[in-house]
Amino acid sequence: MYITLSDIIEGSDSKQRRRTGRRVEAVKNTFILGIEGTAWNLSAAIVTENEIIAEVTETYKPEKGGIHPREAAQHHAKYAASVIKKLLAEAKEKGVEPSDIDGIAFSQGPGLGPCLRTVATAARMLSLSLGIPLLGVNHCIAHIEIGVWRTPATDPVVLYVSGANSQVISYMEGRYRVFGETLDIGLGNALDKFARGAGLPHPGGPKIEACAKDAKKYIHLPYVIKGMDLSFSGLSTASSEALKKASLEDVCYSYQETAFAMVVEVAERALAHTGKKEVLLAGGVGANTRLREMLNEMCEARGAKFYVPEKRFMGDNGTMIAYTGLLMYKSGNTLSLEDSRVNPSFRTDDVKVTWIKEKEMKKVPEISPEIFLRTPPGEMLDNGAEAVIYLEDGPEGKKVLVKERVPKVYRHRGIDERIRRERNRTEARLMSEARRTGVPTPIIYDVEEFKLKMQFIEGVPIKYLITPEVSEKVGELVGRLHSSGIVHGDLTTSNLLLAGERLYLIDFGLAYFDKSLEARGVDVHVLFQTFESTHRDHETLVKAFKKGYGSTFIGSEDVLRRVEEIKKRARYA
């Protein structure tokens, strides 16, 4: 594909010539043209700081099945010139000339390689023809920035759910950090895959949502969370199998309730860990009404605010690329032609966020165990993602910690009771087993259906005071845990307490027995994600952990190699 200025612009001056005839009010604005083309949609838009001047979209629609990357790229190549020509014509009607445009933004990744290359070629030709800078935009971050622009959100935890991506993200110290993500397939693609197998037309998500409204009962399906990471492949397979015995409506309903409860729980875990008070929903799957309801219910229960942009900005669109490009342009973050190669696996946390200047990493407040000791019995100590924590008076004047797994209003009752009951039993059993193998944990005193009573450890979560020395001790402790065959399932710096010189591991609700490299690798990967997303100097913390881990676990090198494999897994197939 080759786009020339004459294909799309008639008689306009380039940026290299003197501008004339520009509207007076346009002088104070920055105009960015953005092109989105990572998958289905070819979309182009022109924006300023406060206005969407125009947007034009052409959507690839295969005759059957899912997306075919080369066919989608051919579609984008076919319509690129006409889309941009129409966009410029609409902008001209509002008094914006091609010579007014300050930069060309394009989706550099992640996405389907053939589609990305087609759009990048169009962007390069426009940049050269108009003599203006290129701006390579991360598609995932564009979904976040359009949400922040179009809502009152300021510093949210972002639940980003699209076709190929499912991530929980938040800004900290110059980057958007990934707290958790899918370990296999994105939620949107999982929904589409199930829909195709069930004979539903594309796009599958809206068809599943419509079918779910006529369901009569919930069917038990796998619910897989590993720390703040998720897995949807088993859920999709089980849902397809369920169609042999249950109605399509019941399976669609059960699939939605299960998958959405998983992503909402992970978002709640990120809220609890970061202490933030906003959730922003982004990505095409976010158009689902039921998912929005569940997130809103979770936020209301936690006293957090829930934000979602207009529906037109949930799917892939040129406006989000143009607006993020504008932020990059104003912060001096432009791209040379030599550096404009696309990246189909472009990670959210690979991007240095140069346009957020006023935000610093959230300071974690100084706390002391004395805060807990002064708390009256029965008064809540903590409202975690899984349970509420409070103290009771125990024998001999000692305090007993009570962990009560309360109902989650956003989860279907059938899911909620099963999850709370299973996790309560698992925590009691595996916490005690870990303690017997030499891993310091609280002593369990009593087990009820949804409640545990245990030893109160006068310690502080290491997220408030972690150092390389503490991280090395964490490595030693996790090495002993893995040597015993136990995988914790939720290794974060919130779930390790430092009491004096001794470390304690808590919160075993997601733990299980597994000696496989994959299970142990995911366990360590979750911890490393926490280091990177929450703590300064995370590379030093990782290095110290590896040293400690290797000192107590003979298979550490194999596990750490698997961690690198897990980290590099592409989210686009």
N, C-alpha and C positions, 0 to 999 in steps of 0.2 A: 504494500500500500504506500502511496506517495501523495501527500497533501501539499499543494502549493497555495500561496496567498491568493492567486487568481481563482482557485477553485471555490473559495469561500468568502473572499472580501473583494468588493468592487470599488476601486478608486479611493482607498483609504491610505493615509500616511502611516508610515511605520514609526516606531518610537525613536528611530535615529533621526527623524526629521522634526522640524519645529511643529508643535501642536497649535492648531488654530480652530476657532469655532467651538471650543469646549464650553459646556454650560458653566456658569459662574459657581453654582452649588457643587459641581463635580470636582472643582479644584481642591477642595479640602478632603476629599475621599480617596481611598485606595481601592482600585478595581482589580479583582483577580478572577481569571477564568479558570475553572476547574473541570477536569474530565475524569469520570469514574467508569471503570470497565474491568472489574476484577472477575466477574462471572456473568450473570444473566443480563444485567442492565448496562447499556451504554447511555450515559447521562452526562450532560454538560451544563454548567451554570456560571453566571457572573454575579459576584456579590461585592458589597462594600462592608464597612464595619457595622452598619446598621440596617442594611437592606439587601434583599434578594432581587436583583435586577431582572433576571430571567433564568429559566431552567427548561431544558428540552431533553426528553428521554425516549429511547427506543429499546424495547425489551426483546431479548432472544427467546423464542418459544418453540422448542423442539416438537416434532410431530408426535413422538411418544418417548417414554422413559425420562431419565434425568438429563443433566446437562452433558453435552458432548463438547469438550474444550475447543477442538479445532473448528467445529461448526459455529460455536459461539464467537470465536475469534474472526471467522469469516463474516459473520453477521455484523460485528463491530466495524470491520474494515469496509463493508458495504455501505454502512450508514454514517460513518464518522464525518465525512464532508458535509452531508445534508444536515446532520444534527447541529454541527457548528455553524453552518450557514444560517440555519433557522434561528439559532441562539443569537447570533450577531444582529440579525434583522429585528428580533424582538427587543434587543437592547437598544438598537438605534431608534426605535419608536419612542424610547424613554430618554432619548438624548445622549446615549452613551455610544461613542464611536470606538472602532477597534484601536485607534491611536490613544484612547484613554486607558487602555488596559495596562496594568503595571507588571503582571506576572502570569505565567501559565503553570497551574498546578495539575498534577496527575497522580492517579493511584499507582504507587510504585510497588505495592505488595502489602500484605500477602494476598494471594489469589491464584488463578489458573494462568500458568505461564504464557500460553498463546494469546490469551485475552490481554494480559498485562503488556505484552510486547506490542500489540496493535495500538493500544492507547498511548503507550510511551512514544511510539513513532509519530503519532498525530501531535502530541504535545511538543516534541522536539521541533517539528516543522513549523508549528505556530510560533514557538519561541524564536527560532532563527528568522522567520519571515517578519515578525514584529520587532525584533531586536530587543527582547525583554527576557528577564530571568526565568529559569525553570525552577519548579518547587516539587520535590518528590515527597508525596504524602503517604504515611502509613494508614492503610484503610481502617484498621481497628481504632486507631486514635481519632480518625475523622468521625467515627460514630460517637465517640465520647464528646468531642468538642462541639458537634452540632447539638448534642443534648444539653451541654452546659450553656451554649448560646441561646437556646430556645426555651430554657426553663430557669427558675431562680436558683438552681443548684450552684454551690460555690466550691465545696471540697467533698465530693461524694465518694462512697464506695460504689463502683460501677458493676452492674451485672450485664455483661455483654454476651448475648446469645444470638447467633446467626446460623447460616447454613453450615459453614465449616469451622466456626469458632464458638467456644463456650468458655468464658473466662470471668473471674472476679478480679477487678482491677482497682487500684487507687493511686493517686499521685503522692509521691514522697521523694523529696530530695532530688529534684531534677529529672525524674522519670515517672512514667506510669508503670507501677509495679504490679506484677501478676501474683496474686495471693493463691489462686487456685484455678484449675482449668481441666478440660476433658483430657483423659489419658488415651482416648481412642478416636471417637467420632464426634463431630459437633452436633449439638442438639437439633438444629434445623435439618442437617443431612440425615440424622437418625429418624426424624419424623417422616421425611420424604421417602427414605428407604422402606420404612414400614408401610407407608401409604401405597407405594408401587406394588409391594407384595400383596396388599389387600385389594388391589384393583381400583384404587382411588386415583383420579387424575391429578396432574401436577398443577399448582404447588400443593404438596401434601398437607402442610400445617393447617391451612384454613379448612380443608375438607375433614381432617381429623377433629378440629374444633366443632364443626357443624354436626358431625356424627355423635360426638360426645354428649350433646345436648339431649339426645333421645335415649340415653342409657338408663338401665333399670337397676344395675348393681355394680359394685366394685369387685374386681378380680385381683387376687394376690399376684404381684409381679416383683422382680428383683429391684432392690433399692440399694445402690452402690455408691458410697461416699468413702473417700480415703483422705482424711484430714480435710483440706479444702479443695481437693481434686475430685473429679467425678468420672464415671464410666457409664456409657449408654449402650454399648454393643450387646451386653447380656440382656438388657431390658428390651431391645428391639427384637432379638431372637426369641425371647420368651413370649413377647406379644404376638409374634407371627405364629408361634405354636398354639397360643391360646385361641386363635381363630378357628381351630379345628373343633373346639368344644363350646365356644361362647359366641355370642352375637358380635358383629362388627361394632355396634354402638357401645356395648359394654367394654370391649377391648380398647376402643379409642378413648373412652372416658378414663379407664384405668391407666392407660399409657400416659395421658396428660397429667392426671393427678400424681402419679409416681414421679415422672420426669421433672415436673415443675416443683414438686415438693423438694426434690434433691437440690435444684439450683437455688431455691429460696433459702434452704437451710445453709448452704455454703455462703450465700450473701450475708445471712445472719451471723455466721461464724466470723466473717471478715469484720462486720460491724463490732462484734464483741471484742475482737482482738485489737482493732485499731482505736476504738473509742469514738469513732466518727458518728455523726448524727444525720447523715443523708444517704439515700440510695437513689441512684440514677439507672434506669433501665434503657439499654441500647441494643440495636441490632434487630433484624427482621422478625425473629421469633417473638420479640417484644410487642408485636401487634396483637398477640393473643389476649383476649379479654380475661380469661381465667388466670393466666400468669400475672397479669396486672393486679387482679383482685387479691391473689395470694401474697404478692409482695406488699401491697398496701396494708393487708391484715398484719403481716409480720412487723412492718414499720410502726403501725399504730400501737402494737403490743409492746414495742421497745421504746416508744417515745421518739422515734426517728421520723424524718420527713421523706416522702417518696415522690420522685419526679420522673416524668416520662414526656418526651417531646411529642409534637403532633405526629399522627400516624404516617404522614407522607415522608417523614424524616427517619422512620425506623428502618426501612429497607435501604438498599444501596442507592445513592443519589449524588448528582454532581454538586449540589449545594454544599454537602459536608466536605467534599474535597476542596472546593473553592474557598470555603471559610477557613479550614485548617491551613490551607496554603497562604491565606491572608495573614494569619497569625505568624506563620513561619517567615513570610516576607518582611513583616514589620519588625521582626527580631533579627533580621539579617541572615536567616537560614535558607540560603538559595543553593542551587545545584548546578554544577558544570555539566556540559554534555558528556564528558568522560566519566562522570560519576552517576549518570542517569540510568544505569542498567537496572532492570527490574529485579525484584527479589520475591519469588513465590512463597517463601517461608519467612518473610519479614516479621520479626517478633515485636510485639507491643513494647516490651521492656528494652529493646535495642535502640530506641529513639531517645536522643537527648532533647528534652523539652525546653527549648530556649526561650519560649514565649511566656512562661510563667515565672515572673521575677519576684513577686511579692510573697510567694508562699515558701515557707521553710518546712523542713521535716517536723511533724508534730512532736512537740516536747512531751515526753511521758512524765507525768507528775511523780515526784518523790513520795514514796509511801513507806510505811513501817508496819511490822507485825502488830505493833501496839494499837493500830487502828482496829484490827480484828479483835484484840483482847478487850478493847473498850466497848465493843458492840454488844448491846444487851441480848440475852438469849431470845431467840425467836425472830429477831430483826434480820432482814435479808442482808447478807454480805455481798453477794454478787448475783447478777442476772445474766447467766451465760447463755450461749446458743442452745445448749442442751438441757440445762437445769438451773434451778435457783439454789443458792447456798446460804445456809444460816447455821447458827450455833445453838446448842442445847446444853444445859447443865448436866454433867455426867457424875459418876461416882468420885468421891474424894475431892470434890470441888473442881475437877478437871472439865474442860469444855469438850464437847463432842460436836464434830462437824456433820451436818445433815445435808445430803445432796438429794434433792427431790426433782425428778423429771416430770415437769408439769406439762399438761396438754398444749400442743401448738395449734392455734386456731386455724392456721392456713392449711394444715394437713388433713386429709380425709381421716375420719376416725379410725377406719380399719388399718390404715398405714400407721397412724400416730400411736395407737395402743400397742401394736406389734413392735414398732421400733423402740418405744420406751421400755417395754418389758424385756425385749431381747438385750438391749444395751445395758440395762440394769443388772441382769444376771451375768452377762459377759464381764462387766467391770468388776463385779465382786469376785468372780472365779479367777480371772487372769491377773488381777491386781495381787491377789493372794498367792497365785502361782509364781509370779515374778518375784515377789518378796522371798519366797522359799529358795529361789535360785540366786539370791544375793543382790537383787535390784531393790534399793530402798523405795518403799511405797508406804502410804498410810495403812494402818491396821484396820481391817473391816470388823466392826462390832455386831452389826445387825443388817439383815437384808429383808426388805419388804417388796411388794410388787413393783412399785415405781420409786422406791426410796432406799437410800443407803445411809447408814450411820457409821462413821469412821473416826479414826484418830485425827485430831486437829493438829496440823503441823504449823508451828510458828515460823513460817518462812515467807519469802517474797518471790513471786514469779520472776524468772530470770530475764524476762523481756525488759524489766526496769533497770537491770544492772549487769547485763552480760558483758564479759570481757573475753579475750582469747583464752585466758586461763580457765574461765568457767566453761567455755566452749569445748576445751580439751576434756574437761571432766564429763561433759555431756556425751562426748564421743566414747569415753570409757564405759559409761553407763549403758548407752545404746548397744555397744558391742557385747556387753554381758547379756542384755535382753535378747539380742538376736542369737547369741550362742545357745540360749535356752529354747529356741524355736518359736519365740513369741514376736509378733509384729505389732507395734503399738497402734498404728493406724491413724494417729492424730498428733504426730510429733511437731509441736510448735513451742515457741518460747513462753507461751502462756501456761503450758502443761508441765513445766519443770519448776520446782520450788527450791530455793537455796535457803537452808536453815543453818546458820553458822557456817561451817565448812562442808556441810553435807548436802548433797543433791537428792531430791525426791522426785520420782516420776508419778504423775497423777493422771486422771481422766482416761481410763482404759475402756470406755464404752465402745470404741471402734476397733479394739484389739482382736487378734485371732492368732491361732497357731499356723505357721507356714514357714517352711525352710527354703522356699524357692528364691532364686536371685531376683526375680521380678518383684515379689512382695517386699523383700528387704530393700530393694532399690527404690521402690515407690515410697517406702517409709522414710528413707534418708532424703529423697527428693523433696518431700513435703517440708522437712526441716530446713533444707537449703533454700527453698522458696521463701520461707518465713524470714530467714536471715536476710535475703536479698530485698524482700519487700518492706521490711520493717526496721532494719538496723544498719547504721553506718558501718563502713569498713567490713562489709559482709565477706569479702574475699579472705581477709585475715581470720575471721570466725570459721569459715569453711576449712581453711588450712589447719587450724587448731583442732577442729572436730576430727578431721581425717587422721591426725596423729593419735588422738585418744582412741578412736575407733579401731585403728590398726593394732593398738597395744592389747586389746582385750578380745578381738574377734579374728580368728584365723582366716576367715574367708573375706576379709574386708576389701582387698584389692579387686576381687571379682564384683563385689557389690558396687563399689565406687565406679567401676567401668560401666555397669548397668545404669547407674544414675545418669551418667553422661549420655547414654543412648536414649533414656527416657526424656531427657531435657531437649534433645535434638529432634525428637519425632515431629514430623511435619503435621500440621492440622489440615492441610489440603491434600487430597488423594489425587 
